Amino acid sequence: MIEDNKNTEKQCDIHVVSSSTDVKKKPIWTDYYLNKYKWYRKKRKCTWYKHEFTKEALELSITFVGTWWALYDNINRYSKVVDKEQW
C-alpha cells in the first residue's frame, strides 16, 4: 500500500515538472525586450495579444499610453486586447 502511494506521488511530480517547463507558453526574459518585433513573435510560435491602455488606466497616470504585445489575454480593466497573432 505504501509503495503504491509512492508511485503515484512520483508520477504527479513528473507531470508537474514536465508541464511547468513548457518554454513556448511561459514567458522568458527576451519576451519583454523583443516582443515589439514581428520576426521575434513569429520565431517564438506562440499566441500573442496586442494590448492598449483603457481610459481607466489613464486616470491612474498620464504616462500609461501606447500599445504592447504580451502572451496573456485580458487580465484586468486597465488594458484591452486590440489585436491577436497566432503562429
Beta strands, then each sheet from edge to edge (+ up, - down):
strand 1: 47-53
strand 2: 67-70
strand 3: 79-86
sheet 1: 2+ 1- 3+
end
